[in-house]
Amino acid sequence: MVLEQLWRAVPGLESAIRQQPLAADREASWVMLRSLLQAFAPSTGTTLPNSILDQVSDIAAAFGLADRLEADLGGVGNAGLWLGVAGGQADVLVVAHLDRQTFRVDRLEDDDRSARLMPVCIAKPYAVVASVPGRALRMQDGRLEVGARGRLHADAQGVFFQAEEGLLLPSDLITVDGNPRRQGDRVSGGGLDNAAGVLSALGAAAALRRVEETLLEYDRRCLFVFPDRQDYSLTTLMAACPALRPALGAIIVDVVEAEDAGEQPGTGAVCVLAGSRADGLVVPLNYQQLAQTLAVALNDARPASVQLRRACPEEWLGTASGAWRERVLGYIGPAINRARPGNETMHLPDIQAVVWWLACYIAAVLNLAPEVTGQYALGR
């Protein structure tokens, strides 16, 4: 019922999603995902020349979003794009962090060929880092470049980097080397958190761009912002750029770590309704019920499209510990297994599923379907 109401209210939305390359072509999904995984994406440096923003720009151009992408839409170095009304306050804010796990040099050793490291962001524990390829990034001639290559290790004292090529500088940022690999629909490598989430968000934005006349009809503005720190705070983002404070709420797009007895890669998008006791994430009741009804309808139309996660154990979510004090309407993304940092795995069909779910859910929470808005008291 709710899907039919959405298709009637937003003519062309269903066909726009079906024709979106990420939803229609797994080979296209792999090519774009691989380009993001190979890109340089250090925390605090995702918009520098020769960074991952270059790859995001190429994908945005292929999706017809080149004129909407801005390197500083979210303020203080956070890229983003907009849909609908050209200016004013956002109605819905969609947030997907663009960086990957990053370390800074704490202490140089061994004639600048090794260093003890500290994490730049505090969103996840890093003590589980095994021996994985890494690279040290720095600015050279105005561009982000590799200054040293080697391996990341962990021992009882923490995380360290041993260079095999080049020398380290105190200002270097060290990340896991992407090294993306594919076997059928299964993809593995470093950086899936959150390359897969950003790619899914771009696909949903591209589908919604094709029905933008409906957003304009209802005077709606939707912003997609790509923070350059995975431990970003919604409150801080909105303080840095007041136009980001949404009238209706925010949607978080990030990978969701799989559980032994729960969601697994290859089983569709995961929609989280509540977080742990520590992180403060609780989706409002009416939006939870909308998500439940929409999930049933979408799974009937496309089996294995979405799973609802009603609550998460401590440290289960991948982003912004303790930061969900703002109004969050959903936490959505593909499931990943994280055997160890640098060896994450996911399935390409899950990106297709997230594009479907995000495009439908964003359209609904933007109040583009009056029948749905009334049934679930969605506000404005």
Secondary structure as the mmCIF struct_conf table of DSSP 4:
data_model
#
loop_
_struct_conf.conf_type_id
_struct_conf.id
_struct_conf.beg_label_comp_id
_struct_conf.beg_label_asym_id
_struct_conf.beg_label_seq_id
_struct_conf.end_label_comp_id
_struct_conf.end_label_asym_id
_struct_conf.end_label_seq_id
HELX_RH_AL_P HELX_RH_AL_P1 VAL A 2 ALA A 9
BEND BEND1 VAL A 10 VAL A 10
TURN_TY1_P TURN_TY1_P1 PRO A 11 GLY A 12
HELX_RH_AL_P HELX_RH_AL_P2 LEU A 13 GLN A 19
BEND BEND2 GLN A 20 GLN A 20
HELX_RH_AL_P HELX_RH_AL_P3 PRO A 21 ALA A 24
HELX_RH_AL_P HELX_RH_AL_P4 ARG A 26 GLN A 38
BEND BEND3 ALA A 39 ALA A 39
STRN STRN1 PRO A 42 PRO A 42
TURN_TY1_P TURN_TY1_P2 SER A 43 THR A 44
TURN_TY1_P TURN_TY1_P3 THR A 46 THR A 47
BEND BEND4 LEU A 48 LEU A 48
TURN_TY1_P TURN_TY1_P4 PRO A 49 ASN A 50
BEND BEND5 SER A 51 SER A 51
HELX_RH_AL_P HELX_RH_AL_P5 ILE A 52 ALA A 62
TURN_TY1_P TURN_TY1_P5 PHE A 63 GLY A 64
TURN_TY1_P TURN_TY1_P6 ALA A 66 ARG A 68
STRN STRN2 LEU A 69 GLU A 70
TURN_TY1_P TURN_TY1_P7 ALA A 71 GLY A 74
BEND BEND6 GLY A 75 GLY A 75
TURN_TY1_P TURN_TY1_P8 VAL A 76 GLY A 77
STRN STRN3 ALA A 79 GLY A 84
BEND BEND7 VAL A 85 GLY A 88
BEND BEND8 ASP A 91 ASP A 91
STRN STRN4 VAL A 92 VAL A 95
STRN STRN5 ARG A 100 ARG A 100
STRN STRN6 THR A 102 GLU A 109
TURN_TY1_P TURN_TY1_P9 ASP A 110 ARG A 113
STRN STRN7 SER A 114 PRO A 119
BEND BEND9 VAL A 120 VAL A 120
BEND BEND10 ALA A 123 LYS A 124
TURN_TY1_P TURN_TY1_P10 ALA A 127 VAL A 128
BEND BEND11 SER A 131 SER A 131
STRN STRN8 VAL A 132 GLN A 140
TURN_TY1_P TURN_TY1_P11 ASP A 141 GLY A 142
STRN STRN9 ARG A 143 ASP A 155
TURN_TY1_P TURN_TY1_P12 ALA A 156 GLN A 157
STRN STRN10 GLY A 158 GLY A 166
TURN_TY1_P TURN_TY1_P13 PRO A 170 SER A 171
STRN STRN11 LEU A 173 VAL A 176
STRN STRN12 ARG A 181 GLN A 183
TURN_TY1_P TURN_TY1_P14 GLY A 184 ASP A 185
STRN STRN13 ARG A 186 GLY A 189
BEND BEND12 GLY A 190 GLY A 190
HELX_RH_AL_P HELX_RH_AL_P6 LEU A 192 ARG A 209
TURN_TY1_P TURN_TY1_P15 ARG A 210 VAL A 211
HELX_RH_AL_P HELX_RH_AL_P7 GLU A 212 GLU A 217
TURN_TY1_P TURN_TY1_P16 TYR A 218 ASP A 219
STRN STRN14 ARG A 221 PHE A 226
BEND BEND13 ASP A 228 ASP A 228
TURN_TY1_P TURN_TY1_P17 GLN A 230 ASP A 231
HELX_RH_AL_P HELX_RH_AL_P8 LEU A 234 ALA A 240
HELX_RH_3T_P HELX_RH_3T_P1 PRO A 242 LEU A 244
BEND BEND14 ARG A 245 ARG A 245
BEND BEND15 ALA A 247 LEU A 248
STRN STRN15 GLY A 249 VAL A 253
STRN STRN16 VAL A 256 GLU A 257
TURN_TY1_P TURN_TY1_P18 ASP A 260 ALA A 261
BEND BEND16 GLY A 262 GLY A 262
TURN_TY1_P TURN_TY1_P19 PRO A 265 GLY A 266
BEND BEND17 THR A 267 THR A 267
STRN STRN17 ALA A 269 VAL A 272
STRN STRN18 ALA A 274 ALA A 274
TURN_TY1_P TURN_TY1_P20 ARG A 277 ASP A 279
STRN STRN19 VAL A 282 VAL A 282
HELX_RH_AL_P HELX_RH_AL_P9 LEU A 285 ALA A 301
BEND BEND18 ARG A 302 ARG A 302
TURN_TY1_P TURN_TY1_P21 PRO A 303 ALA A 304
STRN STRN20 VAL A 306 ARG A 309
TURN_TY1_P TURN_TY1_P22 GLU A 314 GLU A 315
BEND BEND19 LEU A 317 LEU A 317
BEND BEND20 THR A 319 THR A 319
TURN_TY1_P TURN_TY1_P23 SER A 321 GLY A 322
TURN_TY1_P TURN_TY1_P24 TRP A 324 ARG A 325
BEND BEND21 GLU A 326 GLU A 326
STRN STRN21 VAL A 328 ARG A 338
BEND BEND22 ALA A 339 ARG A 340
TURN_TY1_P TURN_TY1_P25 PRO A 341 GLY A 342
STRN STRN22 GLU A 344 HIS A 347
HELX_RH_AL_P HELX_RH_AL_P10 LEU A 348 VAL A 365
TURN_TY1_P TURN_TY1_P26 LEU A 366 ASN A 367
BEND BEND23 ALA A 369 ALA A 369
HELX_RH_AL_P HELX_RH_AL_P11 PRO A 370 TYR A 376
TURN_TY1_P TURN_TY1_P27 ALA A 377 ALA A 377
#
